[in-house]
Amino acid sequence: MNGNEKNNSEKIMELIENARTIAVIPSKVAGADAFSAAVGLYNMLLATGKDVSLVYTGKVPEVAEHLVKKEEITANIFTRELLVSIDYSNTPAAKVHYSTDNDILTLKLSPVPKDFDRSRVKTFIKGMEFDVIFTVGVQELADLGQTYRELEEEFRAAKIINVDNTDRNRRYGAVNIIDTSAENLSMVVFRNCPTWGLQPDTKSAKALLTGMTYREVKVDSR
């Protein structure tokens, strides 16, 4: 491992360690190769106890359907959560009731002073907030299409770790792991994961092996 590779590995270990939420986003263009590598990485990150999302809005490649449950895939990137916060400190409020009528939600907090400061009632839109985003096989962010457009703010706020195996990659990440000697993306993840403090378990190893095998089958069949 040369000095630059060591530095990148240390950066990634630090980013993973300090992150609360992590997203893994594979390229749809790279198909089963990227998806399998992403699933392998996703499972290894889950094992660290982090809050990890596998974000993929496309059709799961048939060869990789057995690698991950549908409910583990974050496919809906178009909606958010509305949070309502009420600061009722230093009031006698002790009861909360809610009702719904004609698709209108009404909250009742009581008792409160007649001059209760309504600025203490706040609303928030909670999005998909990621501290770190791993992209897998994505040459440039625009290649993600609608996924990038919908999550553009989240991408700007996160540290991006860009994993790829082509010299056409635009190196847009805070850390770029571009291994052009690797035949496939699963091999890139497999080679590097120990230096990131990650170890393959049965699920991740199965996913990475699927990615490696799939690429080999494609090459042999030409």
C-alpha positions as a LaTeX table, in Angstrom:
\begin{tabular}{lrrr}
\hline
Residue & $x$ (\AA) & $y$ (\AA) & $z$ (\AA) \\
\hline
Met1 & 0.00 & 0.00 & 0.00 \\
Asn2 & 1.51 & 3.33 & $-1.05$ \\
Gly3 & 1.25 & 6.55 & 0.94 \\
Asn4 & $-1.78$ & 7.87 & $-0.95$ \\
Glu5 & $-3.69$ & 4.59 & $-0.59$ \\
Lys6 & $-2.91$ & 4.49 & 3.13 \\
Asn7 & $-4.10$ & 8.06 & 3.52 \\
Asn8 & $-7.36$ & 7.28 & 1.70 \\
Ser9 & $-7.94$ & 4.21 & 3.85 \\
Glu10 & $-7.41$ & 6.19 & 7.03 \\
Lys11 & $-9.82$ & 8.87 & 5.81 \\
Ile12 & $-12.50$ & 6.28 & 5.03 \\
Met13 & $-12.07$ & 4.57 & 8.40 \\
Glu14 & $-12.47$ & 7.93 & 10.11 \\
Leu15 & $-15.52$ & 8.87 & 8.02 \\
Ile16 & $-17.21$ & 5.55 & 8.81 \\
Glu17 & $-16.37$ & 5.79 & 12.49 \\
Asn18 & $-17.74$ & 9.32 & 12.83 \\
Ala19 & $-20.84$ & 8.80 & 10.69 \\
Arg20 & $-24.29$ & 8.26 & 12.13 \\
Thr21 & $-26.01$ & 7.58 & 8.82 \\
Ile22 & $-24.48$ & 6.09 & 5.68 \\
Ala23 & $-25.92$ & 5.52 & 2.22 \\
Val24 & $-24.66$ & 3.06 & $-0.38$ \\
Ile25 & $-25.78$ & 3.99 & $-3.89$ \\
Pro26 & $-24.86$ & 1.75 & $-6.84$ \\
Ser27 & $-24.99$ & 2.75 & $-10.48$ \\
Lys28 & $-27.94$ & 1.38 & $-12.41$ \\
Val29 & $-25.89$ & 1.48 & $-15.61$ \\
Ala30 & $-23.30$ & $-0.94$ & $-14.20$ \\
Gly31 & $-26.05$ & $-3.46$ & $-13.46$ \\
Ala32 & $-25.39$ & $-6.59$ & $-11.43$ \\
Asp33 & $-21.71$ & $-5.71$ & $-10.98$ \\
Ala34 & $-22.42$ & $-2.46$ & $-9.13$ \\
Phe35 & $-25.48$ & $-3.79$ & $-7.31$ \\
Ser36 & $-23.69$ & $-6.88$ & $-5.96$ \\
Ala37 & $-20.70$ & $-4.82$ & $-4.83$ \\
Ala38 & $-23.04$ & $-2.35$ & $-3.14$ \\
Val39 & $-24.93$ & $-5.10$ & $-1.31$ \\
Gly40 & $-21.65$ & $-6.55$ & $-0.07$ \\
Leu41 & $-20.55$ & $-3.14$ & 1.17 \\
Tyr42 & $-23.99$ & $-2.46$ & 2.68 \\
Asn43 & $-23.88$ & $-5.65$ & 4.76 \\
Met44 & $-20.37$ & $-4.96$ & 6.03 \\
Leu45 & $-21.36$ & $-1.45$ & 7.07 \\
Leu46 & $-24.48$ & $-2.78$ & 8.82 \\
Ala47 & $-22.24$ & $-5.02$ & 10.90 \\
Thr48 & $-20.56$ & $-1.92$ & 12.35 \\
Gly49 & $-23.87$ & $-0.90$ & 13.94 \\
Lys50 & $-24.33$ & 2.17 & 11.76 \\
Asp51 & $-27.64$ & 3.34 & 10.29 \\
Val52 & $-27.12$ & 2.26 & 6.67 \\
Ser53 & $-29.39$ & 2.68 & 3.64 \\
Leu54 & $-29.05$ & 0.85 & 0.33 \\
Val55 & $-30.52$ & 3.39 & $-2.10$ \\
Tyr56 & $-31.60$ & 1.94 & $-5.44$ \\
Thr57 & $-34.60$ & 2.99 & $-7.50$ \\
Gly58 & $-34.12$ & 0.68 & $-10.46$ \\
Lys59 & $-35.09$ & $-2.91$ & $-11.11$ \\
Val60 & $-32.90$ & $-5.26$ & $-9.12$ \\
Pro61 & $-30.79$ & $-7.35$ & $-11.52$ \\
Glu62 & $-32.19$ & $-10.87$ & $-11.70$ \\
Val63 & $-28.89$ & $-12.49$ & $-10.78$ \\
Ala64 & $-28.78$ & $-10.41$ & $-7.59$ \\
Glu65 & $-32.39$ & $-10.72$ & $-6.43$ \\
His66 & $-31.49$ & $-13.30$ & $-3.78$ \\
Leu67 & $-28.82$ & $-11.13$ & $-2.19$ \\
Val68 & $-31.02$ & $-8.66$ & $-0.32$ \\
Lys69 & $-34.63$ & $-8.41$ & 0.83 \\
Lys70 & $-36.82$ & $-5.90$ & $-0.98$ \\
Glu71 & $-37.65$ & $-4.15$ & 2.28 \\
Glu72 & $-33.95$ & $-3.47$ & 2.84 \\
Ile73 & $-33.75$ & $-1.39$ & $-0.33$ \\
Thr74 & $-34.59$ & 2.31 & $-0.11$ \\
Ala75 & $-36.43$ & 2.79 & $-3.39$ \\
Asn76 & $-38.74$ & 5.65 & $-2.40$ \\
Ile77 & $-36.62$ & 8.78 & $-2.48$ \\
Phe78 & $-39.48$ & 11.13 & $-3.31$ \\
Thr79 & $-41.17$ & 11.60 & 0.07 \\
Arg80 & $-40.08$ & 13.04 & 3.39 \\
Glu81 & $-41.37$ & 13.15 & 6.98 \\
Leu82 & $-43.12$ & 16.16 & 8.52 \\
Leu83 & $-42.18$ & 16.70 & 12.17 \\
Val84 & $-44.08$ & 19.00 & 14.53 \\
Ser85 & $-42.27$ & 20.23 & 17.64 \\
Ile86 & $-43.99$ & 22.00 & 20.55 \\
Asp87 & $-41.93$ & 23.48 & 23.35 \\
Tyr88 & $-44.30$ & 23.35 & 26.33 \\
Ser89 & $-41.66$ & 23.73 & 29.04 \\
Asn90 & $-42.70$ & 25.86 & 32.02 \\
Thr91 & $-46.39$ & 25.33 & 31.25 \\
Pro92 & $-48.94$ & 23.15 & 33.07 \\
Ala93 & $-49.55$ & 21.11 & 29.89 \\
Ala94 & $-50.07$ & 17.46 & 30.76 \\
Lys95 & $-52.31$ & 16.00 & 28.05 \\
Val96 & $-51.97$ & 15.53 & 24.31 \\
His97 & $-54.82$ & 14.46 & 22.07 \\
Tyr98 & $-55.07$ & 14.22 & 18.32 \\
Ser99 & $-57.85$ & 13.78 & 15.83 \\
Thr100 & $-58.12$ & 13.37 & 12.08 \\
Asp101 & $-61.01$ & 14.66 & 10.05 \\
Asn102 & $-61.14$ & 15.12 & 6.28 \\
Asp103 & $-57.41$ & 14.43 & 6.07 \\
Ile104 & $-56.65$ & 17.16 & 8.60 \\
Leu105 & $-54.61$ & 16.26 & 11.68 \\
Thr106 & $-55.41$ & 18.29 & 14.78 \\
Leu107 & $-53.23$ & 18.18 & 17.89 \\
Lys108 & $-54.55$ & 19.39 & 21.24 \\
Leu109 & $-52.12$ & 20.14 & 24.06 \\
Ser110 & $-53.62$ & 21.25 & 27.35 \\
Pro111 & $-53.69$ & 23.17 & 29.51 \\
Val112 & $-51.54$ & 26.06 & 28.30 \\
Pro113 & $-51.59$ & 29.75 & 29.23 \\
Lys114 & $-53.89$ & 31.94 & 27.15 \\
Asp115 & $-50.86$ & 33.93 & 26.00 \\
Phe116 & $-48.90$ & 30.82 & 24.94 \\
Asp117 & $-46.18$ & 31.87 & 22.51 \\
Arg118 & $-47.08$ & 30.18 & 19.22 \\
Ser119 & $-43.54$ & 30.61 & 17.95 \\
Arg120 & $-42.76$ & 27.63 & 20.21 \\
Val121 & $-44.62$ & 25.46 & 17.71 \\
Lys122 & $-42.26$ & 24.51 & 14.89 \\
Thr123 & $-42.44$ & 22.26 & 11.86 \\
Phe124 & $-39.61$ & 20.46 & 10.14 \\
Ile125 & $-39.27$ & 18.41 & 6.98 \\
Lys126 & $-37.00$ & 15.46 & 7.70 \\
Gly127 & $-35.21$ & 14.18 & 4.63 \\
Met128 & $-32.73$ & 11.44 & 3.94 \\
Glu129 & $-29.85$ & 12.89 & 5.87 \\
Phe130 & $-26.59$ & 11.06 & 5.27 \\
Asp131 & $-23.22$ & 11.82 & 6.81 \\
Val132 & $-21.43$ & 9.60 & 4.29 \\
Ile133 & $-22.47$ & 8.39 & 0.84 \\
Phe134 & $-20.67$ & 5.54 & $-0.92$ \\
Thr135 & $-21.24$ & 5.58 & $-4.67$ \\
Val136 & $-20.41$ & 2.34 & $-6.48$ \\
Gly137 & $-19.64$ & 2.33 & $-10.20$ \\
Val138 & $-20.89$ & 5.90 & $-10.71$ \\
Gln139 & $-18.58$ & 7.70 & $-13.14$ \\
Glu140 & $-20.17$ & 11.08 & $-12.40$ \\
Leu141 & $-23.07$ & 12.04 & $-10.18$ \\
Ala142 & $-25.25$ & 13.06 & $-13.12$ \\
Asp143 & $-25.20$ & 9.39 & $-14.18$ \\
Leu144 & $-27.51$ & 8.67 & $-11.24$ \\
Gly145 & $-30.24$ & 10.62 & $-13.03$ \\
Gln146 & $-33.37$ & 11.15 & $-10.97$ \\
Thr147 & $-31.74$ & 9.71 & $-7.85$ \\
Tyr148 & $-29.18$ & 12.50 & $-7.87$ \\
Arg149 & $-31.74$ & 15.18 & $-8.74$ \\
Glu150 & $-33.99$ & 14.14 & $-5.85$ \\
Leu151 & $-31.12$ & 13.83 & $-3.37$ \\
Glu152 & $-28.94$ & 16.69 & $-4.58$ \\
Glu153 & $-29.07$ & 18.51 & $-1.23$ \\
Glu154 & $-28.20$ & 15.30 & 0.60 \\
Phe155 & $-25.23$ & 14.75 & $-1.70$ \\
Arg156 & $-23.98$ & 18.28 & $-1.08$ \\
Ala157 & $-24.20$ & 17.84 & 2.68 \\
Ala158 & $-22.52$ & 14.41 & 2.81 \\
Lys159 & $-18.96$ & 13.22 & 2.43 \\
Ile160 & $-18.87$ & 11.14 & $-0.76$ \\
Ile161 & $-16.68$ & 8.06 & $-1.08$ \\
Asn162 & $-16.45$ & 7.29 & $-4.77$ \\
Val163 & $-15.70$ & 3.62 & $-5.60$ \\
Asp164 & $-15.09$ & 2.68 & $-9.23$ \\
Asn165 & $-12.83$ & 0.72 & $-11.56$ \\
Thr166 & $-12.67$ & 2.89 & $-14.67$ \\
Asp167 & $-10.35$ & 5.74 & $-15.61$ \\
Arg168 & $-13.40$ & 7.54 & $-17.02$ \\
Asn169 & $-14.47$ & 8.32 & $-13.45$ \\
Arg170 & $-14.64$ & 12.06 & $-12.75$ \\
Arg171 & $-13.20$ & 11.76 & $-9.22$ \\
Tyr172 & $-15.92$ & 13.84 & $-7.59$ \\
Gly173 & $-15.65$ & 12.31 & $-4.11$ \\
Ala174 & $-14.13$ & 13.55 & $-0.89$ \\
Val175 & $-12.25$ & 10.24 & $-1.22$ \\
Asn176 & $-11.87$ & 8.46 & $-4.55$ \\
Ile177 & $-11.09$ & 4.74 & $-4.70$ \\
Ile178 & $-10.52$ & 4.13 & $-8.40$ \\
Asp179 & $-8.88$ & 0.76 & $-9.06$ \\
Thr180 & $-8.56$ & 0.36 & $-12.81$ \\
Ser181 & $-6.71$ & $-2.95$ & $-12.38$ \\
Ala182 & $-9.82$ & $-4.59$ & $-10.91$ \\
Glu183 & $-11.99$ & $-6.54$ & $-13.35$ \\
Asn184 & $-15.15$ & $-5.65$ & $-11.49$ \\
Leu185 & $-16.49$ & $-3.47$ & $-8.71$ \\
Ser186 & $-16.93$ & $-6.35$ & $-6.29$ \\
Met187 & $-13.19$ & $-6.93$ & $-6.50$ \\
Val188 & $-12.54$ & $-3.26$ & $-5.71$ \\
Val189 & $-14.67$ & $-3.53$ & $-2.57$ \\
Phe190 & $-13.16$ & $-6.89$ & $-1.59$ \\
Arg191 & $-9.58$ & $-5.65$ & $-1.97$ \\
Asn192 & $-10.15$ & $-2.49$ & 0.02 \\
Cys193 & $-12.66$ & $-3.37$ & 2.73 \\
Pro194 & $-10.09$ & $-4.67$ & 5.27 \\
Thr195 & $-8.22$ & $-1.36$ & 5.06 \\
Trp196 & $-11.51$ & 0.43 & 5.83 \\
Gly197 & $-12.00$ & $-1.59$ & 8.99 \\
Leu198 & $-14.66$ & $-3.80$ & 7.38 \\
Gln199 & $-14.75$ & $-7.59$ & 7.26 \\
Pro200 & $-16.95$ & $-9.68$ & 4.95 \\
Asp201 & $-19.49$ & $-11.92$ & 6.65 \\
Thr202 & $-21.46$ & $-14.66$ & 4.91 \\
Lys203 & $-23.98$ & $-12.27$ & 3.33 \\
Ser204 & $-21.43$ & $-9.77$ & 2.09 \\
Ala205 & $-19.10$ & $-12.49$ & 0.80 \\
Lys206 & $-21.98$ & $-14.06$ & $-1.14$ \\
Ala207 & $-22.83$ & $-10.71$ & $-2.71$ \\
Leu208 & $-19.24$ & $-9.95$ & $-3.67$ \\
Leu209 & $-18.76$ & $-13.43$ & $-5.12$ \\
Thr210 & $-21.93$ & $-12.98$ & $-7.17$ \\
Gly211 & $-20.55$ & $-9.76$ & $-8.61$ \\
Met212 & $-17.21$ & $-11.31$ & $-9.46$ \\
Thr213 & $-18.75$ & $-14.41$ & $-11.02$ \\
Tyr214 & $-21.30$ & $-12.43$ & $-13.02$ \\
Arg215 & $-18.62$ & $-10.34$ & $-14.66$ \\
Glu216 & $-16.54$ & $-13.44$ & $-15.46$ \\
Val217 & $-19.54$ & $-15.13$ & $-17.09$ \\
Lys218 & $-20.15$ & $-12.07$ & $-19.25$ \\
Val219 & $-16.53$ & $-12.00$ & $-20.41$ \\
Asp220 & $-16.42$ & $-15.73$ & $-21.16$ \\
Ser221 & $-19.63$ & $-15.62$ & $-23.20$ \\
Arg222 & $-18.43$ & $-12.97$ & $-25.65$ \\
\hline
\end{tabular}
